Amino acid sequence: MKNKLIEVKNLSFFYEKELVLENISFEINKGDFFAITGPNGGGKSTLIQLLLGILPLQQGKIVYHNLSKDDIGYVPQNSNFNLDFPITVLDVVMMGNGTKHQNHFFFNVKYSSFEIACAKESLKKVGMESFLHRTISKLSGGQRQRVFIARALCSHPKLLILDEPTSNIDAKGQKEIFTLLKELNKTMTILIVTHDLGVISNYANKVLYLNQKGYMHDLTTLNFSIKEKEHFCEVELMQMLGKEND
Amino acid sequence: MIEALHYTFFQNAIIAAILVSIASGIIGSLIVVNKMSFLTGGIAHSSYGGIGLAIFLGLPIFWGATFFALMGALIIAFISFKQRERIDVFIGLVWAVGMAIGVVFVDLTPGYHGDLLSYLFGSILAVSKSDLIFMAILTLVILFFIHRYYREILAISYDSTYASLKGINAKLFFTLILVFASLTIVAAIKVVGLILVIALMTIPTYIAEDLSNSLYEMMIKSSIISITFTLSGLFLSYKFDLTSGAAIILISAAFFLLYLAFKHFFIK
């Protein structure tokens, strides 16, 4: 019981009259590398938005155990950003602090040395310390995503939620991000939305397959090698798809 | 040319050009990074409804334009929160209905309306003391707003969902940006006219965006570029007796084309 971070109970959600999530229940424990997968339109982003409190609850319950809003770090999809926007890595990372350290009545454009030190600390964790004053548009997709992870780390979260963090990123960049997430998982819980079965079998200990309904699997109870686990994921997920067609 | 600087009306025009350029450089930057140019066009043109109504009722045109521009901004802000995916339709509606109201009221008012052309195409040389006071107060309020709430504005402009998660009231700040945009439009109408106002708010900012590493830098550069364009246009319009708005916009467009050519040939 002590290890529980989030409990989702009988969660359902409608967009206007269309049912998007139906009676979803699952638990996220401290230290989990929790993956959510499923087809586009299956309700993954809706579930994330409900967990983050962006969407209001309609039916069911979400219970947070010793977890405040500030304890949750969020990394949105990589493709949703305006690349022409003139903004530095420092500016982006500092957004993770919100307006917490804003003290001046009139001038809040420059950052204090304390704030810059915080930003550097977060960037160091993702290997991007030397990019502090670089413009974000001059970074590669993988580097940019690491900056967004640093932004989420700024508030020292207990839970890191990532929504398809490697979409539109090359294979090398993807590998770097997952290696980083594995490292971060030593000190925090990870919740990731991904289509990549390889990622699920290599890194996740739990997987929720979501297509309106939810199907939970605890991968740690399966005594397989990674290769077998990957095969298992594919077969199981195919079967789940089959079940829905029945 | 130098003798013009001795005339009060020309000095007023220079002050107006500088004040409006600072306001439009800052607010124009926010419009461009938030991809709200079309939306601002809707607000600008909706103000014509207020101009027509003011002429019909015999009220000061300036207040009619201000009221309609503010209403246009608030309506567009309200609809964009409710039906963001169809916002283009509603902007078009506000744009066209505002213009139509203005045209009908002008039709219903007997006589010739010389003032109307100055609102459509600008009359910076005829700027009054009360216009200058309005521009000065607006510029000061915008400067305070930007410096006090820079981080909130930066966060909602770059990633509004994340900003909301961090407790920033994104809807309030978007509405405030639109309100300041509508007031800046009303001030800029005096300089370039409502038909051309969007060009003043977007051409300098487009160039500045390209040359900047941060939103703050973009606002400063955009204001400086805008001052250069408006003062050049002002001198041109005085020298050759041209309509000020058209002169300013043509100067801006010429600089813009030169910049694009320079970028194409000399910058990788």
Interface residues (C-beta under 8 A of the other chain):
Chain A: L52 G53 I54 K69 Y74 P76 N80 F81 N82 D84 F85 P86 I87 T88 D91 V92 M94 M95 G96 N97 G98 T99 Q102 F105 F106 F107 N108 V109 H133 T135 R151
Chain B: V33 K35 F144 H147 R148 Y149 Y150 R151 E152 L154 A155 S157 Y158 D159 T161 Y162 A163 S164 L165 K166 G167 I168 E209 S212 N213 S214 L215 Y216 E217 M218
